């Protein structure tokens, strides 16, 4: 339930400008999740969402190399959500549980890994694109290392 709710939160802030917790709570209720303010605050903190831009809307944490939060978020997301990794040429296919792919995708994109050009996330699958085969192999090794307990 928590994973699916957090996935809906990420999808919601990516689709539209959300400027307050109350607005986000109403949008979640419309999606079938009746959450308390405390639960929503915890979700926002765990997802690393920040308010930014001219309109002060929620967005994923700023992806900068100096952002230690991005590395921590990636480490946690890979450990919690990644179930399988496969590589085809410079493409890496990542499998997660239902509703977890958007969360892992945000963490991957936010980490700005040198071996990753970008991601496309569905519900339980992510297509990660590396610049070349060598860096795709490196990405697979990195993710496998992070997913080990």
PyMOL CGO cylinders between C-alpha atoms (Angstrom):
from pymol import cmd
from pymol.cgo import CYLINDER

trace = [
    CYLINDER, 0.00, 0.00, 0.00, 2.76, 2.45, 0.96, 0.3, 1, 1, 1, 1, 1, 1,
    CYLINDER, 2.76, 2.45, 0.96, 4.77, 1.74, -2.19, 0.3, 1, 1, 1, 1, 1, 1,
    CYLINDER, 4.77, 1.74, -2.19, 1.76, 2.20, -4.44, 0.3, 1, 1, 1, 1, 1, 1,
    CYLINDER, 1.76, 2.20, -4.44, 0.77, 5.42, -2.61, 0.3, 1, 1, 1, 1, 1, 1,
    CYLINDER, 0.77, 5.42, -2.61, 4.27, 6.83, -2.96, 0.3, 1, 1, 1, 1, 1, 1,
    CYLINDER, 4.27, 6.83, -2.96, 4.28, 5.88, -6.63, 0.3, 1, 1, 1, 1, 1, 1,
    CYLINDER, 4.28, 5.88, -6.63, 1.03, 7.82, -7.10, 0.3, 1, 1, 1, 1, 1, 1,
    CYLINDER, 1.03, 7.82, -7.10, 2.58, 10.80, -5.30, 0.3, 1, 1, 1, 1, 1, 1,
    CYLINDER, 2.58, 10.80, -5.30, 5.55, 10.82, -7.70, 0.3, 1, 1, 1, 1, 1, 1,
    CYLINDER, 5.55, 10.82, -7.70, 3.28, 10.42, -10.75, 0.3, 1, 1, 1, 1, 1, 1,
    CYLINDER, 3.28, 10.42, -10.75, 1.02, 13.22, -9.50, 0.3, 1, 1, 1, 1, 1, 1,
    CYLINDER, 1.02, 13.22, -9.50, 3.78, 15.79, -8.99, 0.3, 1, 1, 1, 1, 1, 1,
    CYLINDER, 3.78, 15.79, -8.99, 5.22, 14.90, -12.39, 0.3, 1, 1, 1, 1, 1, 1,
    CYLINDER, 5.22, 14.90, -12.39, 1.84, 15.43, -14.12, 0.3, 1, 1, 1, 1, 1, 1,
    CYLINDER, 1.84, 15.43, -14.12, 0.75, 18.65, -12.45, 0.3, 1, 1, 1, 1, 1, 1,
    CYLINDER, 0.75, 18.65, -12.45, 1.88, 21.44, -10.15, 0.3, 1, 1, 1, 1, 1, 1,
    CYLINDER, 1.88, 21.44, -10.15, 1.13, 20.60, -6.52, 0.3, 1, 1, 1, 1, 1, 1,
    CYLINDER, 1.13, 20.60, -6.52, 1.82, 23.47, -4.16, 0.3, 1, 1, 1, 1, 1, 1,
    CYLINDER, 1.82, 23.47, -4.16, 0.61, 22.21, -0.79, 0.3, 1, 1, 1, 1, 1, 1,
    CYLINDER, 0.61, 22.21, -0.79, 0.21, 19.07, 1.25, 0.3, 1, 1, 1, 1, 1, 1,
    CYLINDER, 0.21, 19.07, 1.25, -3.52, 19.67, 1.40, 0.3, 1, 1, 1, 1, 1, 1,
    CYLINDER, -3.52, 19.67, 1.40, -3.76, 19.82, -2.40, 0.3, 1, 1, 1, 1, 1, 1,
    CYLINDER, -3.76, 19.82, -2.40, -1.71, 16.61, -2.63, 0.3, 1, 1, 1, 1, 1, 1,
    CYLINDER, -1.71, 16.61, -2.63, -3.88, 14.95, 0.02, 0.3, 1, 1, 1, 1, 1, 1,
    CYLINDER, -3.88, 14.95, 0.02, -7.03, 15.79, -1.99, 0.3, 1, 1, 1, 1, 1, 1,
    CYLINDER, -7.03, 15.79, -1.99, -5.46, 14.42, -5.18, 0.3, 1, 1, 1, 1, 1, 1,
    CYLINDER, -5.46, 14.42, -5.18, -4.49, 11.23, -3.36, 0.3, 1, 1, 1, 1, 1, 1,
    CYLINDER, -4.49, 11.23, -3.36, -8.02, 10.88, -1.99, 0.3, 1, 1, 1, 1, 1, 1,
    CYLINDER, -8.02, 10.88, -1.99, -9.38, 11.17, -5.54, 0.3, 1, 1, 1, 1, 1, 1,
    CYLINDER, -9.38, 11.17, -5.54, -6.97, 8.37, -6.52, 0.3, 1, 1, 1, 1, 1, 1,
    CYLINDER, -6.97, 8.37, -6.52, -8.34, 6.16, -3.72, 0.3, 1, 1, 1, 1, 1, 1,
    CYLINDER, -8.34, 6.16, -3.72, -5.82, 6.87, -0.94, 0.3, 1, 1, 1, 1, 1, 1,
    CYLINDER, -5.82, 6.87, -0.94, -7.22, 8.55, 2.17, 0.3, 1, 1, 1, 1, 1, 1,
    CYLINDER, -7.22, 8.55, 2.17, -4.10, 9.58, 4.09, 0.3, 1, 1, 1, 1, 1, 1,
    CYLINDER, -4.10, 9.58, 4.09, -3.48, 11.63, 7.19, 0.3, 1, 1, 1, 1, 1, 1,
    CYLINDER, -3.48, 11.63, 7.19, -1.28, 14.72, 7.18, 0.3, 1, 1, 1, 1, 1, 1,
    CYLINDER, -1.28, 14.72, 7.18, 1.34, 12.83, 9.22, 0.3, 1, 1, 1, 1, 1, 1,
    CYLINDER, 1.34, 12.83, 9.22, 1.48, 9.97, 6.72, 0.3, 1, 1, 1, 1, 1, 1,
    CYLINDER, 1.48, 9.97, 6.72, 1.74, 12.38, 3.81, 0.3, 1, 1, 1, 1, 1, 1,
    CYLINDER, 1.74, 12.38, 3.81, 4.54, 14.33, 5.53, 0.3, 1, 1, 1, 1, 1, 1,
    CYLINDER, 4.54, 14.33, 5.53, 6.44, 11.07, 6.08, 0.3, 1, 1, 1, 1, 1, 1,
    CYLINDER, 6.44, 11.07, 6.08, 5.96, 10.08, 2.41, 0.3, 1, 1, 1, 1, 1, 1,
    CYLINDER, 5.96, 10.08, 2.41, 7.22, 13.48, 1.22, 0.3, 1, 1, 1, 1, 1, 1,
    CYLINDER, 7.22, 13.48, 1.22, 10.29, 13.18, 3.45, 0.3, 1, 1, 1, 1, 1, 1,
    CYLINDER, 10.29, 13.18, 3.45, 11.03, 9.57, 2.39, 0.3, 1, 1, 1, 1, 1, 1,
    CYLINDER, 11.03, 9.57, 2.39, 10.70, 10.46, -1.31, 0.3, 1, 1, 1, 1, 1, 1,
    CYLINDER, 10.70, 10.46, -1.31, 13.00, 13.45, -0.83, 0.3, 1, 1, 1, 1, 1, 1,
    CYLINDER, 13.00, 13.45, -0.83, 10.50, 15.84, -2.41, 0.3, 1, 1, 1, 1, 1, 1,
    CYLINDER, 10.50, 15.84, -2.41, 11.28, 19.53, -2.24, 0.3, 1, 1, 1, 1, 1, 1,
    CYLINDER, 11.28, 19.53, -2.24, 9.36, 22.69, -3.06, 0.3, 1, 1, 1, 1, 1, 1,
    CYLINDER, 9.36, 22.69, -3.06, 10.94, 24.73, -5.80, 0.3, 1, 1, 1, 1, 1, 1,
    CYLINDER, 10.94, 24.73, -5.80, 10.54, 26.85, -8.88, 0.3, 1, 1, 1, 1, 1, 1,
    CYLINDER, 10.54, 26.85, -8.88, 8.70, 30.13, -9.19, 0.3, 1, 1, 1, 1, 1, 1,
    CYLINDER, 8.70, 30.13, -9.19, 5.40, 28.46, -8.25, 0.3, 1, 1, 1, 1, 1, 1,
    CYLINDER, 5.40, 28.46, -8.25, 6.87, 26.62, -5.20, 0.3, 1, 1, 1, 1, 1, 1,
    CYLINDER, 6.87, 26.62, -5.20, 5.46, 23.27, -6.35, 0.3, 1, 1, 1, 1, 1, 1,
    CYLINDER, 5.46, 23.27, -6.35, 6.65, 19.89, -5.09, 0.3, 1, 1, 1, 1, 1, 1,
    CYLINDER, 6.65, 19.89, -5.09, 9.34, 18.23, -7.19, 0.3, 1, 1, 1, 1, 1, 1,
    CYLINDER, 9.34, 18.23, -7.19, 11.92, 15.47, -6.80, 0.3, 1, 1, 1, 1, 1, 1,
    CYLINDER, 11.92, 15.47, -6.80, 15.15, 16.56, -5.10, 0.3, 1, 1, 1, 1, 1, 1,
    CYLINDER, 15.15, 16.56, -5.10, 17.47, 18.59, -7.31, 0.3, 1, 1, 1, 1, 1, 1,
    CYLINDER, 17.47, 18.59, -7.31, 19.84, 16.15, -9.01, 0.3, 1, 1, 1, 1, 1, 1,
    CYLINDER, 19.84, 16.15, -9.01, 23.31, 17.54, -8.41, 0.3, 1, 1, 1, 1, 1, 1,
    CYLINDER, 23.31, 17.54, -8.41, 26.56, 15.69, -7.96, 0.3, 1, 1, 1, 1, 1, 1,
    CYLINDER, 26.56, 15.69, -7.96, 27.03, 17.41, -4.59, 0.3, 1, 1, 1, 1, 1, 1,
    CYLINDER, 27.03, 17.41, -4.59, 23.64, 16.19, -3.43, 0.3, 1, 1, 1, 1, 1, 1,
    CYLINDER, 23.64, 16.19, -3.43, 24.45, 13.39, -0.96, 0.3, 1, 1, 1, 1, 1, 1,
    CYLINDER, 24.45, 13.39, -0.96, 20.72, 12.89, -0.62, 0.3, 1, 1, 1, 1, 1, 1,
    CYLINDER, 20.72, 12.89, -0.62, 20.57, 11.66, -4.25, 0.3, 1, 1, 1, 1, 1, 1,
    CYLINDER, 20.57, 11.66, -4.25, 23.14, 8.93, -3.57, 0.3, 1, 1, 1, 1, 1, 1,
    CYLINDER, 23.14, 8.93, -3.57, 21.38, 7.88, -0.37, 0.3, 1, 1, 1, 1, 1, 1,
    CYLINDER, 21.38, 7.88, -0.37, 18.03, 7.84, -2.16, 0.3, 1, 1, 1, 1, 1, 1,
    CYLINDER, 18.03, 7.84, -2.16, 19.48, 5.67, -4.94, 0.3, 1, 1, 1, 1, 1, 1,
    CYLINDER, 19.48, 5.67, -4.94, 21.07, 3.25, -2.48, 0.3, 1, 1, 1, 1, 1, 1,
    CYLINDER, 21.07, 3.25, -2.48, 17.81, 2.86, -0.57, 0.3, 1, 1, 1, 1, 1, 1,
    CYLINDER, 17.81, 2.86, -0.57, 15.64, 2.61, -3.70, 0.3, 1, 1, 1, 1, 1, 1,
    CYLINDER, 15.64, 2.61, -3.70, 17.85, -0.05, -5.31, 0.3, 1, 1, 1, 1, 1, 1,
    CYLINDER, 17.85, -0.05, -5.31, 17.99, -2.08, -2.09, 0.3, 1, 1, 1, 1, 1, 1,
    CYLINDER, 17.99, -2.08, -2.09, 14.22, -1.86, -1.56, 0.3, 1, 1, 1, 1, 1, 1,
    CYLINDER, 14.22, -1.86, -1.56, 12.76, -2.02, -5.08, 0.3, 1, 1, 1, 1, 1, 1,
    CYLINDER, 12.76, -2.02, -5.08, 15.13, -3.68, -7.56, 0.3, 1, 1, 1, 1, 1, 1,
    CYLINDER, 15.13, -3.68, -7.56, 14.34, -7.36, -8.14, 0.3, 1, 1, 1, 1, 1, 1,
    CYLINDER, 14.34, -7.36, -8.14, 16.12, -8.16, -11.42, 0.3, 1, 1, 1, 1, 1, 1,
    CYLINDER, 16.12, -8.16, -11.42, 18.54, -6.59, -13.90, 0.3, 1, 1, 1, 1, 1, 1,
    CYLINDER, 18.54, -6.59, -13.90, 19.18, -7.58, -17.52, 0.3, 1, 1, 1, 1, 1, 1,
    CYLINDER, 19.18, -7.58, -17.52, 21.29, -5.93, -20.22, 0.3, 1, 1, 1, 1, 1, 1,
    CYLINDER, 21.29, -5.93, -20.22, 20.77, -5.88, -23.98, 0.3, 1, 1, 1, 1, 1, 1,
    CYLINDER, 20.77, -5.88, -23.98, 23.52, -3.93, -25.74, 0.3, 1, 1, 1, 1, 1, 1,
    CYLINDER, 23.52, -3.93, -25.74, 23.43, -0.42, -24.19, 0.3, 1, 1, 1, 1, 1, 1,
    CYLINDER, 23.43, -0.42, -24.19, 19.93, -0.95, -22.73, 0.3, 1, 1, 1, 1, 1, 1,
    CYLINDER, 19.93, -0.95, -22.73, 19.42, -2.11, -19.14, 0.3, 1, 1, 1, 1, 1, 1,
    CYLINDER, 19.42, -2.11, -19.14, 16.05, -3.52, -18.11, 0.3, 1, 1, 1, 1, 1, 1,
    CYLINDER, 16.05, -3.52, -18.11, 15.26, -3.16, -14.40, 0.3, 1, 1, 1, 1, 1, 1,
    CYLINDER, 15.26, -3.16, -14.40, 12.40, -5.06, -12.77, 0.3, 1, 1, 1, 1, 1, 1,
    CYLINDER, 12.40, -5.06, -12.77, 10.65, -4.02, -9.55, 0.3, 1, 1, 1, 1, 1, 1,
    CYLINDER, 10.65, -4.02, -9.55, 7.52, -4.88, -7.66, 0.3, 1, 1, 1, 1, 1, 1,
    CYLINDER, 7.52, -4.88, -7.66, 4.19, -3.38, -8.81, 0.3, 1, 1, 1, 1, 1, 1,
    CYLINDER, 4.19, -3.38, -8.81, 4.16, 0.41, -8.52, 0.3, 1, 1, 1, 1, 1, 1,
    CYLINDER, 4.16, 0.41, -8.52, 7.84, 0.67, -7.59, 0.3, 1, 1, 1, 1, 1, 1,
    CYLINDER, 7.84, 0.67, -7.59, 9.42, 1.49, -10.97, 0.3, 1, 1, 1, 1, 1, 1,
    CYLINDER, 9.42, 1.49, -10.97, 8.63, 5.24, -10.87, 0.3, 1, 1, 1, 1, 1, 1,
    CYLINDER, 8.63, 5.24, -10.87, 10.27, 5.54, -7.45, 0.3, 1, 1, 1, 1, 1, 1,
    CYLINDER, 10.27, 5.54, -7.45, 13.42, 3.76, -8.58, 0.3, 1, 1, 1, 1, 1, 1,
    CYLINDER, 13.42, 3.76, -8.58, 13.42, 5.75, -11.83, 0.3, 1, 1, 1, 1, 1, 1,
    CYLINDER, 13.42, 5.75, -11.83, 13.36, 9.06, -9.93, 0.3, 1, 1, 1, 1, 1, 1,
    CYLINDER, 13.36, 9.06, -9.93, 16.26, 7.87, -7.76, 0.3, 1, 1, 1, 1, 1, 1,
    CYLINDER, 16.26, 7.87, -7.76, 18.29, 6.76, -10.80, 0.3, 1, 1, 1, 1, 1, 1,
    CYLINDER, 18.29, 6.76, -10.80, 17.72, 9.99, -12.69, 0.3, 1, 1, 1, 1, 1, 1,
    CYLINDER, 17.72, 9.99, -12.69, 18.45, 12.07, -9.59, 0.3, 1, 1, 1, 1, 1, 1,
    CYLINDER, 18.45, 12.07, -9.59, 21.79, 10.33, -9.00, 0.3, 1, 1, 1, 1, 1, 1,
    CYLINDER, 21.79, 10.33, -9.00, 23.11, 11.51, -12.39, 0.3, 1, 1, 1, 1, 1, 1,
    CYLINDER, 23.11, 11.51, -12.39, 25.24, 8.43, -12.87, 0.3, 1, 1, 1, 1, 1, 1,
    CYLINDER, 25.24, 8.43, -12.87, 27.91, 8.79, -15.58, 0.3, 1, 1, 1, 1, 1, 1,
    CYLINDER, 27.91, 8.79, -15.58, 26.89, 5.45, -17.09, 0.3, 1, 1, 1, 1, 1, 1,
    CYLINDER, 26.89, 5.45, -17.09, 23.24, 6.47, -17.50, 0.3, 1, 1, 1, 1, 1, 1,
    CYLINDER, 23.24, 6.47, -17.50, 21.68, 8.70, -20.17, 0.3, 1, 1, 1, 1, 1, 1,
    CYLINDER, 21.68, 8.70, -20.17, 18.13, 8.41, -18.85, 0.3, 1, 1, 1, 1, 1, 1,
    CYLINDER, 18.13, 8.41, -18.85, 15.25, 6.16, -17.84, 0.3, 1, 1, 1, 1, 1, 1,
    CYLINDER, 15.25, 6.16, -17.84, 11.69, 5.39, -18.83, 0.3, 1, 1, 1, 1, 1, 1,
    CYLINDER, 11.69, 5.39, -18.83, 9.61, 3.87, -16.03, 0.3, 1, 1, 1, 1, 1, 1,
    CYLINDER, 9.61, 3.87, -16.03, 6.40, 1.91, -16.25, 0.3, 1, 1, 1, 1, 1, 1,
    CYLINDER, 6.40, 1.91, -16.25, 4.64, 0.28, -13.32, 0.3, 1, 1, 1, 1, 1, 1,
    CYLINDER, 4.64, 0.28, -13.32, 7.15, -2.50, -12.60, 0.3, 1, 1, 1, 1, 1, 1,
    CYLINDER, 7.15, -2.50, -12.60, 9.78, -2.10, -15.33, 0.3, 1, 1, 1, 1, 1, 1,
    CYLINDER, 9.78, -2.10, -15.33, 12.39, 0.53, -16.15, 0.3, 1, 1, 1, 1, 1, 1,
    CYLINDER, 12.39, 0.53, -16.15, 14.27, 0.93, -19.40, 0.3, 1, 1, 1, 1, 1, 1,
    CYLINDER, 14.27, 0.93, -19.40, 17.63, 2.53, -18.59, 0.3, 1, 1, 1, 1, 1, 1,
    CYLINDER, 17.63, 2.53, -18.59, 19.76, 3.72, -21.49, 0.3, 1, 1, 1, 1, 1, 1,
    CYLINDER, 19.76, 3.72, -21.49, 23.55, 3.89, -21.27, 0.3, 1, 1, 1, 1, 1, 1,
    CYLINDER, 23.55, 3.89, -21.27, 25.73, 5.76, -23.79, 0.3, 1, 1, 1, 1, 1, 1,
    CYLINDER, 25.73, 5.76, -23.79, 27.42, 2.53, -24.89, 0.3, 1, 1, 1, 1, 1, 1,
    CYLINDER, 27.42, 2.53, -24.89, 27.78, -1.18, -24.10, 0.3, 1, 1, 1, 1, 1, 1,
    CYLINDER, 27.78, -1.18, -24.10, 30.78, -0.71, -21.81, 0.3, 1, 1, 1, 1, 1, 1,
    CYLINDER, 30.78, -0.71, -21.81, 28.92, 1.75, -19.58, 0.3, 1, 1, 1, 1, 1, 1,
    CYLINDER, 28.92, 1.75, -19.58, 25.81, -0.43, -19.64, 0.3, 1, 1, 1, 1, 1, 1,
    CYLINDER, 25.81, -0.43, -19.64, 27.91, -3.25, -18.18, 0.3, 1, 1, 1, 1, 1, 1,
    CYLINDER, 27.91, -3.25, -18.18, 29.24, -0.85, -15.54, 0.3, 1, 1, 1, 1, 1, 1,
    CYLINDER, 29.24, -0.85, -15.54, 25.68, 0.23, -14.68, 0.3, 1, 1, 1, 1, 1, 1,
    CYLINDER, 25.68, 0.23, -14.68, 24.59, -3.39, -14.23, 0.3, 1, 1, 1, 1, 1, 1,
    CYLINDER, 24.59, -3.39, -14.23, 27.58, -4.07, -11.95, 0.3, 1, 1, 1, 1, 1, 1,
    CYLINDER, 27.58, -4.07, -11.95, 26.84, -0.95, -9.89, 0.3, 1, 1, 1, 1, 1, 1,
    CYLINDER, 26.84, -0.95, -9.89, 23.17, -1.84, -9.47, 0.3, 1, 1, 1, 1, 1, 1,
    CYLINDER, 23.17, -1.84, -9.47, 23.93, -5.45, -8.58, 0.3, 1, 1, 1, 1, 1, 1,
    CYLINDER, 23.93, -5.45, -8.58, 26.43, -4.25, -5.98, 0.3, 1, 1, 1, 1, 1, 1,
    CYLINDER, 26.43, -4.25, -5.98, 23.89, -1.83, -4.46, 0.3, 1, 1, 1, 1, 1, 1,
    CYLINDER, 23.89, -1.83, -4.46, 21.13, -4.46, -4.37, 0.3, 1, 1, 1, 1, 1, 1,
    CYLINDER, 21.13, -4.46, -4.37, 23.17, -6.92, -2.30, 0.3, 1, 1, 1, 1, 1, 1,
    CYLINDER, 23.17, -6.92, -2.30, 22.45, -6.87, 1.45, 0.3, 1, 1, 1, 1, 1, 1,
]
cmd.load_cgo(trace, "trace")
